[in-house]
Amino acid sequence: MKLGFSIGAALSLTFVTLAALSFVWTPSDIETLDIANKLQTPSADHLLGTDHFGRDILSMIMMGARTSIAVAVVAVGIGMAVGIPLGLWAAARSGSLLDEVIMRGNDLVFAFPSLVIAILITAVFGPSAVNAIIAIGIFNIPVFARLARGAALPLWERDFILAARVCGKSSARISAEHILPNIMNLMIVQGTIQFSLGILAEAALSYIGLGAQPPTASWGRMLADAQTLTAIAPHTALIPGGTIVLMVLGLNLLGDGLRDRLDPRIRVDRT
């Protein structure tokens, strides 16, 4: 698993570096069209070739990495910021009406996949990267809420929590000072997994036209634009498709490695 973790970290770091580099440099300006050089195969002038508008695909990949990572980071951040407190709140009131309401609310959100939520939001506000973030973020909330509640419930029976209650600490303070630090490792691991799913969701939404809009680059939109060109210029589809695969693979390997390192239950089993 150490090899998998290293590979995952290397792949993830590579794409993060490309995204960061795109803020200061790209091989070409993606808003400049060069129809005369459209659909060129990889060469010294264009390392990954050009698309149907003559834009440099490497530059598009770099800018698309920025879009995908930004959407996934903010969406996962929304899920963690809202879902974890909800889960801790439900665990602190286990068996109460509040706990039941929070859990049934999570079930209601789970009944509508992120793609359906995105369609509903887009129908009202129009397609954009911001609306994709909202849709993916909403879907992440019940994921973290369920995980936080499930991880926190056993801790409420532990002696150190009982001691904190005897000392007069409120449930909110106990959750913040004692419960959250003990479940944060699991939240980090789940965050990595949800990050990879966020990359896929952003690509899927952009592919069907509900995500980032031109001239903003997106890996999903690159695939959508290339779907009719695979016979004459397969690189226009293979490169963004392979990029998505490598990014998600890297994040999944990274998440598995973090789980092995951070999850105390796995460490105990192996010892």
JOMOJO-V657621 format. One record per residue. N is the residue number from 1. RES is the residue in one letter. PSI is psi in radians with two decimals (* if undefined). OMEGA is omega in whole degrees, -180 to 180 (NA if undefined). D_LAST is the distance of its C-alpha to the last C-alpha in whole Angstrom. Layout:
n | res | psi | omega | d_last
N | RES | PSI | OMEGA | D_LAST
N | RES | PSI | OMEGA | D_LAST
This chain:
n | res | psi | omega | d_last
1 | M | -0.41 | 178 | 16
2 | K | -0.67 | 178 | 17
3 | L | -0.76 | 179 | 20
4 | G | -0.72 | 178 | 20
5 | F | -0.73 | -180 | 20
6 | S | -0.76 | 179 | 22
7 | I | -0.79 | 179 | 25
8 | G | -0.75 | 179 | 25
9 | A | -0.70 | -179 | 25
10 | A | -0.79 | 180 | 28
11 | L | -0.80 | -179 | 30
12 | S | -0.77 | -179 | 29
13 | L | -0.62 | 179 | 31
14 | T | -0.83 | -178 | 33
15 | F | -0.60 | 175 | 35
16 | V | -0.69 | 178 | 34
17 | T | -0.76 | 177 | 36
18 | L | -0.73 | 179 | 39
19 | A | -0.75 | 180 | 39
20 | A | -0.68 | -180 | 40
21 | L | -0.53 | -178 | 42
22 | S | -0.32 | 179 | 44
23 | F | -0.44 | -176 | 45
24 | V | -0.36 | -177 | 47
25 | W | 2.42 | 166 | 48
26 | T | 2.69 | -179 | 48
27 | P | -0.59 | -179 | 50
28 | S | 2.86 | 176 | 53
29 | D | 2.08 | -175 | 54
30 | I | -0.22 | 178 | 53
31 | E | -0.06 | 178 | 56
32 | T | 2.09 | -179 | 58
33 | L | 2.47 | 180 | 59
34 | D | 1.29 | -173 | 60
35 | I | -0.55 | -179 | 62
36 | A | -0.44 | -179 | 63
37 | N | 0.52 | -178 | 60
38 | K | 2.65 | 174 | 58
39 | L | 0.59 | 175 | 55
40 | Q | 2.48 | 176 | 55
41 | T | 2.86 | 180 | 52
42 | P | 2.35 | -178 | 50
43 | S | -3.11 | 180 | 52
44 | A | -0.60 | 179 | 52
45 | D | -0.64 | 179 | 54
46 | H | 1.76 | -171 | 51
47 | L | -0.55 | 179 | 48
48 | L | 0.23 | 179 | 47
49 | G | -2.99 | 179 | 51
50 | T | 2.81 | 180 | 53
51 | D | -2.89 | -174 | 53
52 | H | -0.16 | 175 | 56
53 | F | 0.08 | -179 | 57
54 | G | 0.20 | 179 | 57
55 | R | 2.55 | -179 | 54
56 | D | 2.14 | -175 | 51
57 | I | -0.61 | 178 | 48
58 | L | -0.74 | 178 | 46
59 | S | -0.69 | 178 | 47
60 | M | -0.69 | 179 | 47
61 | I | -0.75 | 180 | 43
62 | M | -0.80 | 179 | 43
63 | M | -0.61 | 177 | 44
64 | G | -0.59 | 176 | 43
65 | A | -0.71 | 178 | 39
66 | R | -0.78 | -179 | 41
67 | T | -0.86 | -177 | 42
68 | S | -0.79 | -178 | 39
69 | I | -0.73 | -180 | 36
70 | A | -0.79 | 179 | 39
71 | V | -0.81 | -177 | 39
72 | A | -0.73 | -179 | 35
73 | V | -0.84 | -178 | 34
74 | V | -0.71 | -179 | 37
75 | A | -0.76 | 177 | 36
76 | V | -0.65 | 177 | 32
77 | G | -0.73 | 177 | 34
78 | I | -0.79 | -180 | 36
79 | G | -0.76 | -179 | 33
80 | M | -0.75 | -176 | 31
81 | A | -0.57 | -179 | 34
82 | V | -0.75 | -174 | 35
83 | G | -0.74 | -178 | 32
84 | I | -0.85 | 176 | 30
85 | P | -0.67 | 178 | 32
86 | L | -0.76 | 179 | 34
87 | G | -0.74 | 178 | 30
88 | L | -0.69 | 178 | 30
89 | W | -0.77 | 179 | 33
90 | A | -0.70 | 179 | 33
91 | A | -0.68 | 179 | 30
92 | A | -0.43 | 179 | 32
93 | R | 0.65 | -176 | 35
94 | S | 2.30 | 179 | 33
95 | G | -0.10 | -179 | 35
96 | S | 3.04 | 177 | 38
97 | L | -0.65 | 179 | 41
98 | L | -0.79 | 178 | 39
99 | D | -0.77 | -179 | 36
100 | E | -0.72 | -179 | 38
101 | V | -0.77 | -180 | 40
102 | I | -0.77 | -179 | 37
103 | M | -0.70 | 178 | 35
104 | R | -0.56 | 174 | 38
105 | G | -0.68 | 176 | 39
106 | N | -0.73 | 178 | 36
107 | D | -0.66 | -179 | 37
108 | L | -0.73 | 178 | 40
109 | V | -0.70 | 179 | 39
110 | F | -0.42 | -179 | 37
111 | A | -0.30 | -180 | 40
112 | F | 1.85 | 179 | 41
113 | P | 2.79 | -177 | 39
114 | S | -0.56 | 180 | 39
115 | L | -0.71 | 179 | 42
116 | V | -0.74 | 177 | 44
117 | I | -0.73 | 180 | 44
118 | A | -0.71 | 179 | 45
119 | I | -0.73 | 180 | 48
120 | L | -0.78 | -180 | 49
121 | I | -0.72 | -179 | 49
122 | T | -0.62 | 179 | 50
123 | A | -0.49 | -179 | 53
124 | V | -0.81 | -171 | 54
125 | F | -0.19 | -179 | 53
126 | G | 2.71 | -178 | 53
127 | P | 2.39 | 177 | 51
128 | S | 2.89 | 177 | 49
129 | A | -0.60 | 180 | 46
130 | V | -0.77 | 180 | 46
131 | N | -0.56 | 175 | 46
132 | A | -0.72 | 178 | 43
133 | I | -0.79 | -179 | 41
134 | I | -0.79 | -178 | 42
135 | A | -0.82 | -179 | 41
136 | I | -0.67 | 179 | 38
137 | G | -0.75 | 178 | 37
138 | I | -0.71 | -180 | 38
139 | F | -0.48 | 179 | 36
140 | N | -0.41 | -176 | 33
141 | I | -0.93 | -180 | 34
142 | P | -0.45 | 178 | 33
143 | V | -0.87 | -179 | 30
144 | F | -0.56 | 179 | 28
145 | A | -0.80 | 179 | 30
146 | R | -0.78 | -178 | 28
147 | L | -0.76 | -180 | 25
148 | A | -0.75 | 179 | 26
149 | R | -0.82 | -179 | 27
150 | G | -0.65 | 180 | 24
151 | A | -0.52 | -176 | 22
152 | A | -0.56 | -175 | 24
153 | L | -0.85 | 180 | 25
154 | P | -0.50 | -178 | 22
155 | L | -0.46 | -179 | 22
156 | W | -0.26 | 178 | 26
157 | E | -0.04 | -178 | 25
158 | R | 2.71 | -176 | 23
159 | D | -0.67 | -177 | 24
160 | F | -0.46 | 175 | 24
161 | I | -0.70 | 176 | 26
162 | L | -0.67 | 178 | 29
163 | A | -0.69 | 178 | 29
164 | A | -0.64 | 179 | 30
165 | R | -0.67 | 177 | 33
166 | V | -0.59 | 179 | 34
167 | C | -0.07 | 176 | 35
168 | G | 0.20 | 179 | 37
169 | K | 2.49 | 178 | 35
170 | S | 2.86 | 179 | 36
171 | S | -0.67 | 180 | 34
172 | A | -0.73 | -179 | 34
173 | R | -0.68 | 177 | 33
174 | I | -0.72 | 180 | 30
175 | S | -0.73 | -177 | 29
176 | A | -0.68 | -173 | 30
177 | E | -0.47 | -173 | 28
178 | H | -0.72 | -177 | 25
179 | I | -0.93 | -175 | 25
180 | L | -0.81 | 180 | 25
181 | P | -0.48 | -178 | 23
182 | N | -0.23 | 179 | 20
183 | I | 0.00 | -175 | 21
184 | M | -0.56 | 178 | 22
185 | N | -0.77 | 179 | 19
186 | L | -0.64 | 180 | 19
187 | M | -0.68 | 180 | 23
188 | I | -0.77 | 179 | 23
189 | V | -0.81 | 179 | 21
190 | Q | -0.60 | 177 | 23
191 | G | -0.67 | 178 | 26
192 | T | -0.73 | 179 | 25
193 | I | -0.80 | 180 | 25
194 | Q | -0.51 | 177 | 29
195 | F | -0.77 | 179 | 30
196 | S | -0.67 | 177 | 30
197 | L | -0.56 | 177 | 31
198 | G | -0.67 | 176 | 34
199 | I | -0.81 | 179 | 35
200 | L | -0.76 | -178 | 36
201 | A | -0.74 | 179 | 37
202 | E | -0.74 | 179 | 40
203 | A | -0.72 | -180 | 40
204 | A | -0.76 | -180 | 41
205 | L | -0.71 | 178 | 44
206 | S | -0.60 | -180 | 45
207 | Y | -0.68 | -179 | 46
208 | I | 0.16 | 173 | 48
209 | G | 0.24 | -178 | 50
210 | L | -0.05 | -178 | 48
211 | G | -2.40 | -179 | 46
212 | A | 2.41 | -177 | 47
213 | Q | 2.63 | 178 | 51
214 | P | 2.52 | 9 | 53
215 | P | 0.14 | 178 | 53
216 | T | 2.26 | -178 | 49
217 | A | 2.51 | 178 | 47
218 | S | 2.40 | 179 | 45
219 | W | -0.68 | 179 | 43
220 | G | -0.71 | 179 | 43
221 | R | -0.59 | 176 | 47
222 | M | -0.70 | 177 | 47
223 | L | -0.74 | 180 | 46
224 | A | -0.73 | 180 | 49
225 | D | -0.49 | -175 | 51
226 | A | -0.05 | -172 | 50
227 | Q | -0.42 | 178 | 50
228 | T | 0.05 | -175 | 54
229 | L | 0.08 | -173 | 54
230 | T | -0.49 | -178 | 51
231 | A | -0.60 | -176 | 54
232 | I | -0.39 | 180 | 55
233 | A | 1.25 | -175 | 53
234 | P | -0.42 | -178 | 49
235 | H | -0.44 | -179 | 48
236 | T | -0.41 | 177 | 49
237 | A | -0.66 | -176 | 46
238 | L | -0.65 | -176 | 44
239 | I | -0.92 | 177 | 43
240 | P | -0.63 | 177 | 42
241 | G | -0.77 | 178 | 40
242 | G | -0.59 | 178 | 38
243 | T | -0.78 | 178 | 37
244 | I | -0.77 | 180 | 36
245 | V | -0.81 | -178 | 34
246 | L | -0.70 | 180 | 32
247 | M | -0.83 | -179 | 32
248 | V | -0.71 | 177 | 30
249 | L | -0.81 | 180 | 28
250 | G | -0.76 | -180 | 27
251 | L | -0.66 | 178 | 26
252 | N | -0.74 | 176 | 24
253 | L | -0.69 | 177 | 22
254 | L | -0.74 | 179 | 22
255 | G | -0.73 | 177 | 21
256 | D | -0.73 | 179 | 18
257 | G | -0.71 | 178 | 17
258 | L | -0.65 | 178 | 17
259 | R | -0.75 | 179 | 15
260 | D | -0.58 | -177 | 12
261 | R | -0.58 | -171 | 13
262 | L | -0.47 | -177 | 14
263 | D | 1.98 | -178 | 13
264 | P | -0.49 | -180 | 11
265 | R | -0.67 | 179 | 10
266 | I | -0.68 | 179 | 9
267 | R | -0.69 | 180 | 6
268 | V | -0.75 | 180 | 5
269 | D | -0.66 | -176 | 6
270 | R | -0.39 | 178 | 4
271 | T | * | NA | 0
